[in-house]
Amino acid sequence: MSTKTGKVARIFINYSKKGGAYAAALLDELLSNRFGEEEIFRASRSIAPGSDYSESILECVAGCEVLLVIVDADWTKRFTPQAYDANRKEDWVSREIEEAFKHGKVVIPVLLSGAERLDGSPLHGAAADVARLQYLRFDYRNIHQDVRFMYEQLVKICPGLKAV
């Protein structure tokens, strides 16, 4: 096992370092406080030093129950056909989403402040599939209300989650 806790987390936070990283860190903190750090996977916190990054990510996506896709205001720009083809090899955001779909995981877009409801028509790859999914909001103006609703929804999807 290549995570710090030696356990595969139920909730995997998918985000881009170019957008949404701070929101992902805050969401990680809030969800970890509620459900325990071992239940939440965020690559920069959860992968053990010296572990193979690729193997760790793929193992954790395959083992999670839910993949939360952090969608910032510029998220769709990274998934136009041109941008998608140009960045395909380094694009872990897409790869994680594709792996989650491949393994039948629940994928939930989490729209941040300024992110509009997703429109799949201009999107390419896994992003087009994400655009069809019901989303949650995580807005800086309503953090407590949004995260409480998120807690409720995650417990419905993952009944084994318990408040710490």
KENUGU-734955 format. One record per atom (N, C-alpha, C): residue in one letter; x, y, z. Coordinates in steps of 0.02 Angstrom, whole numbers, plus 50000, padded with zeros to 5 digits. Layout:
REM residues N
AXYZ
...
***
This chain:
REM residues 164
M500434994150000
M500005000050000
M500455006250000
S500285011149961
S500725016849953
S500455023349983
T499945022650025
T499705028650060
T500015028850129
K499995034650159
K500295035450225
K499955031150278
T499295030150271
T498925026450321
T498925018950307
G499125016950246
G499115009850229
G498425007350212
K497945011750204
K497245010050191
K497015014150131
V496585011250089
V496315015050033
V495725019150058
A495735025550044
A495215030050067
A494575029150027
R494015030550058
R493365030050024
R493255035949976
I493525041749993
I493395047849954
I494055050349925
F494065051149860
F494665053349823
F494515060349797
I494955065149813
I494865071949789
I495295072949727
N494965074249671
N495295075249606
N495305082749593
Y495895085449579
Y495955092649569
Y496575094149527
S496585100049499
S497155102349460
S497555107249502
K498215106749499
K498635111649534
K498545118549504
K498325118949441
K498245125349408
K497595128849429
G497145125349459
G496525128349481
G496185123849531
G495965126649585
G495605122749634
G496015119349688
A496685120249687
A497105116849736
A496955119149807
Y496845125649815
Y496695128149883
Y496015125649907
A495535125449862
A494875122849880
A494925115449896
A495335111749858
A495425104549872
A495725103549941
A496215107749959
A496535107150024
A496035108750080
L495625113950071
L495125115650121
L494605110150127
L494375107650070
L493875102250072
L494165096050105
D494795094450090
D495145088950122
D495135089850198
E495305095750221
E495325097250293
E494625096350324
L494115099250293
L493445098850320
L493175091650321
L493275088050266
L493045081050263
L493445076650311
S494095077850316
S494515073950362
S494305075150434
N494145081350451
N493905082850519
N493265079150535
R492855078250485
R492205074950495
R492255067350495
F492615064650445
F492625057350434
F493295054050452
G493805057950464
G494465055050478
G494915055550417
E495535057250430
E496025058250376
E496115052150332
E496055046150361
E496155039950322
E495595038650272
E495035042150278
E494475041250231
E494515045750170
I494975050650172
I495015055650118
I495705055150086
F495715054750019
F496345054549982
F496425060949943
R496985064449955
R497205070149915
R497945068949904
A498145068249842
A498815065849825
A499375069249864
S499375075749867
S499935079249899
S499985077849974
R499445075550005
R499465073850076
R499495066350088
S499195062450045
S499075055450059
S499595050550035
I499985052349985
I500485047549959
I501105047750003
A501315041850024
A501895041250067
A502535043250030
P502995046550064
P503635048350032
P503985042050006
G504275042649947
G504625037049916
G504185032249878
S503525033249881
S503065028849844
S503035030849771
D502865026049729
D502775027449658
D502115031249650
Y502165037449625
Y501585041849619
Y501045038649576
S501235036249517
S500745033349470
S500385027449500
E500765022849529
E500455016849559
E499995018849617
S500215023549658
S499815025649716
S499155028649694
I499185033049645
I498575036249620
I498085031049593
L498335026849548
L497895021949515
L497605016949566
E498005014949615
E497765010449667
E497215013749709
C497315020049725
C496825023449767
C496185025149730
V496235026749666
V495625027749627
V495235021249623
A495585015749609
A495255009249603
A494925007149668
G495195009149725
G494935007049789
G494435011649822
C494385017849797
C493925022649828
C493195020949812
E492745024249845
E492035023549829
E491785029549789
V492055035449804
V491835041649773
V492435045749751
L492395048449691
L492905053149666
L492575059949661
L492815064749700
L492575071649697
L493005075449648
V492705078049595
V493065081849544
V492985089249559
I493525092449579
I493515099649594
I493505103449529
V492975107349519
V492875111049456
V492905118549472
D493445121749449
D493515128949457
D493245132449395
A493265139049394
A492985142949339
A493315141549272
D493945139349272
D494315138049209
D494365130649192
W494035126449229
W494085119249220
W493935117049148
T493395119549119
T493205117349052
T493715119248999
K494085124549010
K494605126648961
K495145121348953
R495255117449005
R495775112249002
R495535106048965
F494895105948946
F494625099948913
F494325101248844
T494535106748813
T494355107648743
T494765102548704
P494555100548644
P494945095548606
P495685097448598
Q495835103748586
Q496525105848576
Q496925105248640
A496665107848695
A497025107648759
A497095100448783
Y496565096448774
Y496575089548796
Y497115085548759
D497145086148693
D497645082548654
D498355084848670
A498445091348682
A499115094048695
A499385091848763
N498955090848812
N499175089348880
N499025082148902
R498825077948858
R498585071248875
R499055067248920
K499705067148904
K500165062948942
K500275065249014
E500235071749026
E500345074349094
E499705075649131
D499145074049102
D498505075849131
D498235070649179
W498435071249243
W498205066449293
W497475067649311
V497225073749303
V496525075049318
V496085070449275
S496215070449209
S495835066149164
S495945058849178
R496565057049189
R496725049949200
R496355047249262
E496345051249316
E495995049049377
E495255048249363
I494965052949327
I494245052549311
I494105046349268
E494515045249217
E494425039449173
E494475032949214
E494965032549259
E495035026649301
E494425025649345
A494155030949373
A493565030449415
A492975027649376
F492865030249315
F492325027649273
F492455020349255
K493075018649239
K493255011849220
K493095006949277
H493185009049339
H493065004749397
H492365005549426
G491935009249392
G491245010049414
G491145014049478
K491595018849490
K491555022949550
K491035028549541
V490785031049595
V490345036949593
V490795042949583
V490635046849531
V491025052849515
V490565058849526
I490785063649566
I490365069449582
I490765075849567
P490515079849520
P490835086349510
P490675090849569
V491175094649592
V491075099449647
V491245106249617
L490725110149605
L490805116649573
L491005121949625
L491575125049613
L491825130349657
L491505136949639
S491615141949680
S491375148749667
S491595150849597
G491135153449558
G491285155849491
G491235150549437
A491175144249455
A491105138849405
A490365138249387
E490235138449323
E489555137649298
E489385130249292
R488745128849289
R488525121949276
R488865119549212
L489115113449212
L489505110949156
L489085109649095
D489355111349037
D489055109948972
D489535105348936
G489325099348922
G489775094348893
G489915095148819
S489535099248784
S489615099548711
S490315101748688
P490645106548721
P491305108348695
P491875104148727
L491695099548771
L492205095948809
L492415089448775
H493015087148793
H493295081148763
H493485076148818
G493475069848801
G493685064748848
G493215063848907
A493505062048964
A493115060649024
A492725066749048
A492965072749031
A492615078849053
A491915079249025
A491815076748965
A491145076748936
A490675072348977
D490935066749002
D490535062349045
D490385065649113
V490875069149140
V490785072649204
V490235077949198
A490205081249140
A489725086649130
A489005084349135
R488875077949124
R488195075249128
R487985073449198
L488445073749246
L488305071449313
L488025076949358
Q487605074949404
Q487355079649455
Q487945081949497
Y487955088149514
Y488525091149548
Y488345093449618
L488865094949656
L488805098349720
L489145105149714
R488975109749757
R489305116349758
R489755116849819
F490295120649811
F490745122349866
F490955129549855
D490545134049881
D490615141149868
D490895144549931
Y491385148849922
Y491695152149980
Y491185156150021
R490635158149992
R490125161950029
R489685157450071
N489675150950056
N489235146250091
N489595139850113
I490225140450132
I490625134550146
I490295129850196
H490055132450252
H489775128050303
H489145124650280
Q488705128350248
Q488085125550222
Q488245120350167
D488685121950121
D488855117450066
D489185111050092
V489645111750140
V489995105750164
V489535101450207
R489065104350243
R488575100350281
R488155096150233
F487935099250178
F487545095650128
F487975090050097
M488605091650085
M489075086750057
M489155080850105
Y489225082150170
Y489275076750219
Y488675072050212
E488085074950211
E487465071050207
E487465066650144
Q487645069550088
Q487635065850025
Q488155060250024
L488745061650051
L489285056650052
L489095050750097
V488765052050153
V488555046650197
V488025042350163
K487585045450123
K487085041550086
K487435036950035
I487945039450002
I488305035549951
I488765030349983
C489075032250038
C489555027850074
C489295026850145
P488825022450155
P488535021650222
P489045019950277
G489615017250258
G490135015550307
G490495021550335
L490405027450305
L490715033550332
L490375035350397
K490785036850446
K490505038950511
K490875045150533
A490515049550566
A490825055550593
A491325053650646
V491885056950646
V492405055650696
V492215059350760
***
